[in-house]
Amino acid sequence: MISGRIAIALIVMLALLGACAKKQEKKPPPPPMKVGTMKVDKGNIEQILDLSGSLSFTANTTVSSEVSAQVKSIEVADGQPVNEGQLLLVFDETKIKETANQASANLQKDEATLTYNKLEWEKNLELYKSSSISQTQYEQKLSNYQNSLAQVEADRAVLSKTLQDLKKTKVKAPISGLLSNRYVERGDWVSEAGKLFMISDHSKVYLEAFVSDIDVGKLNVKKIITDGVDGEVTVDSYPGKVFSGKLTYIQPVANVGRLFQVRIYLDNPEMLLLQGMFARGKTVHKVIPDVVRVPLDSLLEQIRDNDYNTVFLVGPENKAVLTRIKIGTTDPKFAAVVEGVKAGDTVVVQGKEILSSGQPLDPTEMQRTPKASRSKGPADDETTKKDSPRPNPASGGNRS
């Protein structure tokens, strides 16, 4: 009787333990995953030509010496802004004045000799006509006169040049701009045509880049030459700033490397951009309008044009739905969708890497980045990482 009761008690205990074990096996549902989302929309795909190169000032004027003289004083400092007509440098006039005085003295002496030789020639001309002197004697007098005449002309030329040189001992700026280089020091002897300064017009700069003939074929060359097309430039020195300009130049002849030079010109009123800075530029060469598109940041696989890819959609009951799509052309922000999603669907942009299919979601819709205005100078708005979709070659995470 007692053993039967013990058996019943053991059966009841085992049943209770089994029930508890079953209860422990049931796990609570995972909490919703916070994700950033965007709506699939219709819009433009802009095909971009990327450029890179160095910045240059639009004008670099070399100021050269017009005289051969010693530098007496330099009236400007390196890097200083200068105005047209401003005094830059003064040459020592001592040697030039000595040359002028000597030329003046030589001219007076040689004019007196010329007067004498002319009288001698005229007198001997009459004697020669009357056969009173020989032809040799006459030709000697004529030669003396002609040599004196040539010497006086030479003296006058030397004197004239030295008088002009005296007016050129004060060197003035031919243009307004920035004194970007100086080639001489005080006390240096400079020969005629020797370089003195470089003045750069910093109010405008241009990005100089080189593109292949294939890239040139993408551009509307006629429009670039006649009207120009919009372009944007960024430099590492000013992160987040965009400088807007115009692509207005394509070199008509390729260089030895079969590349064509192109230039994006930019206004530079605040002198933020300096010659020699490395810069990156871009210009839109084609616009594909009104296509279904998804942000590049929503794609889970390596991005290749006209290929398949994967996204997470926000499905019924806010659950993640892994979806296979085919994309077409891409631009720096969006990919055109050929099949797999439609306008109005919601895709996950942030947090997609750790999702799994069927996972509950707590979605927050993200704002699209507004198109940057093409105003002159640097753009003031800096886009945040979340508002600026970029190519993401991340793997798809857990796709179970």
LOZA-956231 format. One record per residue: x, y, z of N, C-alpha, C in turn. Coordinates in pm, whole numbers, plus 32768, in hexadecimal, padded with zeros to 4 digits. Example, Ala and Ser with C-alpha at 12.3 -4.5 7.8 and 13.67 -1.06 7.14 Angstrom:
! residues 2
85277DC7830C84CE7E3E830C85287EB6830C85057F1F82C485577F9682CA850A80038313
This chain:
! residues 400
80537F8780008000800080008056807E800080BF807C8056811880F1805E816780FF7FDC8196808F7FA681E280957F2A818E80C97EB7810A80AC7EB980B380E17E4F80A681777E56809B81AA7ED28093823C7EE4811482807EB58183823F7ED58203827A7EAB820C827F7E1381DC82177DD281E082137D3F818A82817D03811382957D4180B982FE7D0E80FB83877D1F813B839B7D95817C841C7DAE81ED84367D4C823883CD7D2D82A583DD7CCC826F84017C4281FF83C27C1D81C583E17B99819984727B93815A84A17C02812B852D7C0481A2858D7BFC820E85707C46828385C67C4382C285CC7BB882CB85587B77830385567AEF82AD85A77A8F822A859D7A9F81D085EA7A4881E486807A5B81F086A87ADD820587367AF8828A87677ABF82F587147AD08376873A7A98837087477A01832A86EB79BF831C86F4792D82D487727902826C8794794E82228810792B827A888C793982CB888B79A8832788FE79BC838D8907794C83BF889279218423889278B583E888CA7835836B88A77818832A88DA779E831A897177A482F8899E782182E98A30782F836D8A78781883DC8A397847845F8A787836848A8A7B77A4845C8A1B775284838A1576C784478A88767783DB8AC0769F83998B2D765783E48BAF767384288BE7760C84718C64761B84188CDB75FB842F8D4A763C83E08DC1761B84078DF7759283AB8E34754883CB8E6B74C384368ED874CF848F8EE2746A84F88F49747084BC8FD5746A84FC903474AD84C990BD74A884D990F7741C8484915573F484929192736E851991D7735F855691C872E985D7920672CB85C192937295860392F472D385F8937D72A18647938A721F860793B871B6864693C87134861D944C70F786729480709E865194F6704E862094CA6FC585B595066F96857894DB6F18856395516EBB854D95306E3C852795926DD684C195546D78847095A86D3F840E957B6CDD8450956A6C55842B95006C10845294F36B848401955B6B36844695AD6AE683FF96166A9D842296116A0A83EB967169C1840F96866936845A970A692B84C5970A68E08513978468D2857C9774686785DD97CF6868864597D0680286C0978268308702974467D28787970B67E787E9976267988848979D67E088A997F467A0892D97AA678C8956979F671089D5975E66F48A4497C666FE8AA697A867528B0D9808677A8B9297E6673A8BD9984D670B8C64983D66E28CBB987367538D08981B67908D61984367FD8DE7987367C68E1A98DD68038E98991A67D88EF2992B68528F719931683C8FCF995268A790499995686A908599EE68B790F99A36688691219AA368E691669B0868B491989B75690691539BF868E3914E9C51694491159CD6692E91829D3668FE915A9D9068A691B59DF86874916C9E7D687291B59EEA688A917D9F6E687791689F8667E291069FD767C090E99FF067339154A04466F0919DA094673B9206A0E766FF927FA0E8675A92F1A0C967219372A0D3676693CEA127670F93D8A1A667319423A20566E094B0A21567179512A1FC66C3959EA20D66EA95C9A29C66CE95FBA2E06734962FA368672796C5A35D671196F6A390669F9783A387667C97C4A41066789848A41366869892A4906683989FA4C365F39892A54465E398A6A5836560992FA5C76556997CA5BE65C29A02A5FA65C39A64A59665FE9AE1A5B265EC9B4CA564662B9B84A5BA669C9B65A59467189B8BA5EA67899B87A599680A9BB1A5DD68779BB3A59F68FC9B35A5C569499AFCA56469919A83A57D69DF9AA6A5D56A579A67A6496A5E9A7FA6A56ACD9A22A68A6B4299A2A6746B239942A6596B8F98CCA60A6B589890A5B96BB09816A56F6B8F97A7A5A86BE6973EA5D46BA796D7A6226BEC965EA5CF6C17965FA54D6BFF95ECA4F86C21961EA47B6C6995C1A4386CAE95E2A3BD6CF695A9A3456CAC95E7A2D36CBE95B8A2586C809529A23A6CAC94D6A2116C4C944BA1EE6C6A93EEA2646C799420A2DB6C6793D0A3556C7B9373A36E6C0592F6A3956C1D92A2A3C26BAE92D7A4476B7892D8A4566AF59307A4D26AB7929FA5016A5292A1A5836A3B9246A5C169DA9292A5E8695D924CA5ED68EE9289A617687192C5A6A268819344A6B168589388A731686393D3A74568E593C8A6E76943940EA6F469C394A3A6DD69B294F5A72B69FA9586A71F69F395B3A69B6A339602A64E69E89632A5CD6A1996C5A5D06A3E9716A61369EA97A8A60B69F997E8A68769BE985CA6AC69F598A8A71F69C29936A6F069A49966A710692B99EFA6F169059A4BA76769259AC8A749693E9B2EA7B169529B49A7F468CA9B42A87A68C79B51A8C4684A9BE2A8EB682D9C3DA8CF68899CC6A904687D9D07A8DC67F99D0AA85C67DB9D4CA82C67619D07A86266E59C82A86866EB9C39A89866759C56A92C665E9C5EA97B66C99C7EAA0966BB9D0BAA1C66869D68A9CA66B59DF1A9D266829DF3A9B565EC9DA7A95065C49DA0A92F65359D62A9A164E79CFAA9E065209CB8AA4F64DC9D17AAC764CF9D61AAE665399DBFAB5665349E2DAB3C64CD9E5FAABF64CD9EC7AA9D646D9E93AAA463DE9E17AA7663CB9DDBAA7A63449DC6AB0A63189D9FAB6063769D8BABEE63549E11AC2F632E9E7CAC1063799EFFAC48635A9F31AC1562D49F1EAB9262BC9F49AB59623B9EFDAB9861C89E7FABB461DF9E2EABEF61749E61AC7C61539E7EACCB61B89EB0AD52619F9F33AD4D61529F8EACF6617DA010ACEB613A9FFFACBD60AB9FACAC5660989F9DAC1E60119F4EAC7A5FB69EF4ACCD5FEF9EAEAD2F5F9B9F11AD985F699F70ADBD5FBD9FD7AE1D5F91A02DADE05F24A051AD625F34A0A0AD1E5ECCA050AD135E4C9FCDACF75E5A9F76ACED5DE39F72AD725D999F67ADDE5DE59F62AE625DA59FE3AE7C5D56A055AE5C5D93A0D5AE6F5D4FA0DFAE185CD2A0BCAD965CE0A0C9AD3A5C6EA067AD5B5BFF9FF7AD955C249F97ADBD5BBC9FD0AE315B6AA009AE915BB2A045AF035B6AA0B6AED55B10A109AE7A5B43A178AE445AF4A145ADFB5A79A0DAADAE5A8BA0A3AD655A17A06BADC559AEA022AE2C59DC9FE7AE8B597EA055AED85933A0BFAEFE597BA12DAF46593BA174AEEE58D5A18DAE7358F8A1D2AE18589CA17AADEB5829A0F8ADF3583DA09DADD257D0A0B1AE34575CA0BFAEB5577CA0D5AF1A5713A15EAF0656D2A1C1AEE75724A247AED056ECA249AE565692A1FAADF056BBA1F6AD75566AA1B2AD9055E4A148ADE455E9A101AE04556CA15DAE50550BA1B9AE9F5543A215AEEB54EDA297AE9F54D2A297AE2254FDA30CADC854E9A389ADF9552FA373AE45559CA3E7AE7955E5A41EAE125647A3CFADAE566AA3FFAD4256C1A3DAACBE5680A41BAC5656B1A401ABD25678A380AB9656B2A351AB2F5672A2D8AAEB56A1A2F0AAAB572AA369AA7A5740A389AA3A57C1A37FAA9E5832A3B4AB19581BA3ADAB815881A31AABA6589FA2CCABB05835A23FABD25845A1F5AB665894A209AAE85871A1C3AA7A58B1A1E9AA6E5945A262AA955967A28BAA9459F2A23BAAFA5A43A22BAB735A08A1DBABDA5A4CA149ABB05A58A116AB6F59F0A08AAB4059F3A079AAD45A5EA0DBAA7B5A66A0D4AA105ACAA0DAAA495B58A12EAAAB5B6EA136AAE95BF2A0B0AB275C19A071AB695BB89FEFABA85BD39F85AB3F5BF29F80AAD55BA39F1CAA6D5BB89F31AA265C3F9FADAA0C5C639FC9A9CC5CE49FA0AA265D599FBBAAA75D4A9F93AB055DB49EFCAB0A5DC29EB7AB085D4F9E25AB0A5D509DEEAA8E5D979E27AA195D7A9DFAA99C5DB99E17A99D5E4F9E8AA9D65E749EAEA9DA5F029E50AA345F4F9E2BAAA45F139DCDAAFE5F579D44AABA5F699D18AA725F039C97AA295F0E9C9FA9C25F7D9D11A97C5F889D24A9195FF19D23A95B607B9D66A9CF60869D68AA1661059CDBAA41612E9C91AA7160CC9C08AA9B60EA9BB3AA2461189BC6A9B160DC9B7AA93A61049B9CA90F61929C1EA91261B39C48A8ED623A9C0FA94E62A09C17A9CF62819BE2AA3562DC9B4BAA2662EE9B06AA0F627F9A75A9FE62869A4FA98662DD9A99A91762CA9A79A89F63199A95A8B563AE9B03A8F563CD9B22A90B645A9ABCA969649B9A8DA9CD644E9A26AA27648499A3A9DA649B9985A97C6440990EA92864539922A8CA64CA999DA89664D999B9A83B654999A5A88265CE99C7A90065D499B4A94B66509920A950667898C8A94E66159838A94F66329805A8C5665D985AA85D6646982FA7D46664986EA79C66E398AFA7F2672F98EEA7C267A99889A7AE681A9812A7E0680B97A6A7CA686B9744A767682A973EA6EF686196EBA68468299664A685686D95FAA68A681E9571A68E68549522A613682694BBA5F36873946BA57C68589418A58F67DA9422A532677A93D1A53F66FF9340A51867139323A4C6677A929AA49C67969286A49B682E9209A493685791EAA47F68E491E9A3E969029210A3C6697A9211A339699E9264A31F6A1B9292A2A46A2592DFA27A6A999370A2676A6F93CDA29E6ABE945CA28D6AA19482A1FE6AC99476A1A36A699483A1166A889513A0E46A84956EA1306A4695F9A1036A429655A17A6A2D96CCA1716A6A9732A1D96A5B97B4A1936A3A97F9A1C769D29871A183699F98F3A1CB69C098EBA24269FD9965A2906A179969A2BE6AA799E1A2E66AD199F7A3216B559A36A3AA6B449A31A3F86BAB9A70A47C6BA99B06A46A6B949B3FA4B66B369BCDA4AE6B169BECA4546AA09B8CA4056A739BA3A3AE69FE9BB5A40269809C0DA3D2692A9C1BA41068A69BC2A3C268459B6BA40A68039B09A3CB67AA9B25A3F9671C9B2BA39966C29B3CA3BC66359AB6A3DD65F89ABBA41C65859A3FA43F654099F1A3BF651F996FA3C265379912A3516524991BA2EA65959969A30765FD996FA2AD667098EDA2B066C098C5A23D66F79847A23367419854A27767CA97EBA2C167EF97E8A306686F977DA2CD68CC9700A2C9689C968FA29E68EE962FA24C689895D5A20468DF955FA1CC689E94E5A20168E99486A237689F9409A26868D99399A20E68A7934BA1D9690592E0A17C68E29259A1BB68FB9200A1AB689B9176A1D768AC912CA16668F49116A179697690DAA10F69C89042A11669CD9005A177698A8F73A18469918F2DA110694B8F73A0CE68F08F3EA05868AE8FA99FEB68AC8F7E9F7068BE8FD89EFD68B28F959E9768578FE29E35682D8FA59DC867E08FE59D4368078F929CDC68048FC19C5368168FED9C1F678F906B9BF9678690A19BC1670B90A69B29671A905B9AE366C390579A5266C690699A1D66399085999B662E909A995E65AC903E98E4659F8FFC98D9652D8F9C986D65168FBD982864928F8F97AD64868FA6975F640D8F44978863A08F5E975963268F02977862B88E7A973762D08E7696C8631B8DF59689633B8DA296E663938DE1972363F78D999780644D8D7197FE64038DC8982E63A98DA498A363598D26988763088D19980962D78CA497E4628A8C2297E962D98C2B97E7635E8BB497F163B18B84988263C18BDC98E063A58BBE996D63BF8B8399B163458B329A17635F8AFD9A6C62F58B649ADB62DB8BC19ABE62828C339B18626C8C049BA2623C8BA39BA461E28B739C2561AC8B399C7B621B8AE99C3F62728AAD9C8B62E08B179CBC63418B7A9C69635C8BE69C9063B78C2F9D0A63818C4D9D0A63018C999D7862C58C469DF862BD8BC59DEA629C8B729E6162888B379E98630A8AFF9E40635D8AB99E6D63D68AF99E3B64578B419DCB644F8B749D8D64C88B0B9D36650A8B369CD665598ADB9C8265A68B039C8866398AA29C7266918ABD9C7C67208B1E9C10674D8B719C3667AB8BD09BD867E78BE19BF868798C0D9B9668C68C269BA769548CB29B7669758CF29BB969D58D7A9B9869FB8D829B8F6A938DCB9B2C6AC58DE89B236B538E7E9B166B668EAE9B486BD88F3C9B3C6BF98F479B076C878FB09ABA6CA08FC49A7E6D238FD79AE86D9090049B5E6D69901E9BC86DCC8F9E9BF96E0F8F2A9BE96DCC8EAB9C196E018E449BA86DFC8E4C9B496E598DF09AD76E578D5E9B066E618D0A9ACB6E0F8C7C9AEA6E128C549B626DC18CB49BAF6D8C8C929C256D3D8C959C026CA98C359C396C618C2A9C226BD18C369CA86B8B8C919CB16B2B8CA69D2B6ADD8C689D166A528C0B9D6C6A2E8BC49D5E69AF8C069DB469438C0C9D7E68CA8C499DC7685C8C129D9A67D68C5E9DB3676E8C359D9266E68CA69D4B669C8C839CDE665C8CDF9C9C66008CD09CE1657A8D369D2C65528D2C9D7E64D98D9D9D6664768DF69D0964968E6B9CF8643E8E889C64642B8E979C3D63AE8ECB9BB9638A8F3A9BCF63258FB09B9D634390219BAC62E890009B666264900B9BAC61F38FE59B70617390489B09613F90C19B07617791299AA96148915A9A5861BF915E99D461B0918C997E621C9222998F6232924E997462AE92DD997962CB931F98F6629F939F98E862BF93E89872629193B097F162CD936A97FD633F932D9788637C92A0976E634C927797B462E291F197A762A9918497CE630D91A2982E63609141986363C0912298F4639D90A7991D63BE907A99A563A0906B99F3642390A09A6C642490959AC0649A900A9AFF649F8FCC9AFD65158F4D9B43652C8F5F9B9D65A58F0D9C0765AC8F1A9C66661B8E919C8B66508E849C8666D48E0F9CBD67198E3B9D3F675B8DFF9DAE67328E239E3167678DCC9E5367E08E0B9E8F68458DC79EAD68C38DE59F3B68EE8D819F7F69268D9B9FFF69678DE09FE669EC8E3AA03F6A118E8AA02B6A8B8E98A0AF6AD68E25A0EF6AFA8E2DA1756B358E72A1786BBE8E68A10B6C0A8EA3A1096C8F8F30A0CD6C908F61A0AA6C1A8FE8A0726C0B8FFB9FF46C5F8F909FA36C678F9B9F246CAE8FE99EBE6C5B8FDB9EC96BD790199E686B7E909E9EA06B4B91069E516B58918C9E7D6B3491C79E236AC8921F9E5E6A7B925D9E136A0D92AC9D9D6A4292989D2A6A0292E09CB16A2892919C556A82921E9C836AB991CC9C2A6B0C91979BB86AB791989B3F6AF1915A9ACD6AAD90C39AD76ABF907A9ABF6A558FE99ACF6A598FA59A606A0A8F289A486A2F8ED499E869E88E5B9A3269B08E389A1469368DC69A5568F88D6699F068BE8CEF9A1F689F8C8F99C9685C8C309A21680C8BFB99E667A38B979A2A67518B3699C1671E8AB799E967118A50998D66E08A56998D66478A679917660C8A6C9912657A89EE98D5653D899898996592891B9860655E88B8985365D18837986F65B587CE98606618876697FF65E2874B9794662F86E19734660B86699756666385FB97866628858D97B9667B8527974D66A384E2976667138469971F673B847C9687673E84DE9659678C84F395C9679C84DB95A3682D84AD9525684484A494F068CC853294DF6901854B950F697985D4950D69AC85D694F36A42864594B86A6F865C94A16AFD86E094E26B2386EF950C6BA2877095426BCD87DC94D76BC6885394FE6BA188C1949E6B9D88DB94606C2688C094AC6C9088D994786D16887A94086D3E881393F16CEE87B793846D0E87E692FF6CD4884793006C7A887292866C3788D192376C9188BF91B36C90890A915C6CE88986911F6CA7898C911E6C2489FA90DC6BDF8A4F91426B958ABF91116B5F8B1591696B108AC591A16A9B8AD992226A838A8492686A228AC1926069988A769226693C8A9E921F68B08A259246685C8A3A92A167FD89CC92CA67A689959252675989109255674588CC91ED66F688E69161672E88D6915367B288ED90D267F3888990C468668882904A689E88279031690D8867905D69908810907E69F1883A90A86A7587CB90846AD787DC90A86B55877C90846BBC876290FA6C1786E391066C4486BE916C6CA68661912E6D0E865691716D7F85EF914E6DE1857C91B16DD28504917C6DBC848B91CE6DBC844991C76E45840092306E6783AD922D6EDF832791F26EB3830F91756EDC8297912E6EB08223913D6F0F81BC90EA6EFD814890ED6F57817390DA6FE8812B911A70428146911670D281D4914670F2820A919C709A829191D470B082FB916970C382F69103706F835C909B707483B790A56FF984379081700C849990896FA0847F901F6F38847E90496EBA84698FED6E4A84E18FF76DED85338F8E6DE885A78F8D6D8F85768F7F6CFF859C8FDE6CA885638FE46C2285D28FED6BBA85C88F996B5686278F9A6AE685F78FFD6A7D8650905A6A51862B90BD69EC869590BF697F867190FA691086D2911268A686DE91A86893875C91D9689687729268688587A9928367F9879692FF67CD87CA9328674B88409386675E882D9403673188979467673D889994A267C9891094C767F8891E9505687C895D958F686E894695E068D5898F965E68E289C5966369708A0396CF699D8A4196CE6A2289E096BB6A96895B96C66A8088FC96B96AEE8896964A6ADA8870962F6A5C880095D56A438824956C69DB87D4950169DC87DA949969758750948B69388748948C68B386C99473686F86A493E06882862393C4689785F5933B68AF85A9930B683585D4929B67FE8593925F67898521920467B5853691B9682184CE915F685384E7914168E5847B9120692E848890F469B88443914C6A1D843D91CE6A0783F7922A6A6083AD92906A0A835292D66A4A8305933D6A04830693BD6A5682E4942B6A1682DD94AB6A5B827994A16ACD829E94D56B41824894CE6BB6827394656C1A82BF93FF6BEE82F6939E6C4C835993E46CA8837093A56D1C83CD93DE6D7D844593816D8B84BF93B86D7A853993696D85858793956E0085D093366E38862593536EAC86AA938B6E7A86D293FB6EB3874F943D6E8B87B894326EFA878E94446F7587EA94396FE687C493C3703D8829937370638812930070B987F79280706F880192846FEB87E0920E6F998843919C6FA788BF91BB6FCC892891556FCB891190E6703288C69102709D88B5909E710788269068710B87D8907F70A1874E904F709F87478FC0706C86DA8F80708C86B78EFE705286278F05702386048EB46FC2857F8EB76F8985188E946FF484AD8EE16FFA84448ECB705C84598F1270DF84C78F5670F084E48F9A716E848B90147180844F902571F783FD909D720E8453911B72068415918471D1845E920271BC841992767201846B92D4722D843A93547260846F93BE7200842593D8718F845E942E7125844F94C2714284B5950F711984B095A2711C84D395D470918478961F70568490964E6FCD84F896BE6FCE855B96B16F7685C697136F6C85A6977B6F0285DB97F26F1785C8985E6EB5862A984F6E4285FA98696DCA865498656D5686AB98E26D55872598D26D25878099446D1B875199A16CAD87389A236CCB87109A7F6C6087829A956C0087609AAD6B8387C69AC66B1D88119B476B3D88949B3E6B3A88E79BB26B5C88D19C226AF788C19C9C6B2A88B19D0E6AD189369D2E6A8F892F9D5F6A1589A99D7D69CA89CB9E1069D789D59E3F6A5289FA9ECA6A678A909ED76A5C8ABD9F526A4A8B4D9F6B6A3D8B8D9F5C6AC68C069F2C6AC78C4E9F1E6B448C299E9F6B8C8C5D9E8D6C078C469E116C4F8BB99E086C828B809D906C7C8AFC9D7A6CB48B099D736D4B8AA69DAE6D918AAD9DB36E218A779D336E618A219CED6E1A89E29C776E558A3E9C006E4D8A4B9BBC6EBD8A989B406EC28A369ACE6ED68A3C9A6C6E8089E199FC6E898A1499986EEE89B8995D6F3989DD98F86F9A89E798726F568A2498186F9C8A3997946F6289B5974F6F44895497606F9F88D797196F89888797546F15889D97D26EF6885298106E89889798046E04890997C56E00895797C16D84897597316D60891696EE6D1A892C96626CF589A896536C9F89F795ED6CBE8A7095D16C728A76953D6C528AC595176BEF8AD094896BCF8AFE943A6C498ABA93C76C618ADB93736CD18AED92E56CA58B6892B66C9A8B80922F6C6C8B7491C86CDA8B2491E56D438B1B91896DB48AD691096D8B8AF6909F6DD18AB190206DBA8A2690276DF489D58FC66DD889498FC96DFE892E8FA66E8F89928F896EE0897A8F646F6A89368EDE6F7488E18ECB6FD988998E506FED881C8E4F6F9988148DFE6F3287A28DFE6ED7874B8D826EE987478D4D6F6186F88CD56F7886648CF26F75
